[in-house]
Amino acid sequence: MTDEKEADWTKSIASETICRYFYILFFVVAAIAGVVVLADIYIATKNPRLGLLSALRVFPTLLIAILNALFFYIICARTLLK
């Protein structure tokens, strides 16, 4: 196992910038999830069976994506913004 240090080109990036990136990423993922949920609701109004199957398939994935993006921000805030 090698003991690698941080690359020189990443040292100039502020911790606040990195955490802000993850914060914005969380909102982008949440907004996309919101659009998908609205589209799923629309599909459910047109074809209830297809809408239910789509919701059962999509909602767990959306929940994991949103929580994953939020987790990145929380980890960043706790480790870099002390």
Beta strands, then each sheet from edge to edge (+ up, - down):
end
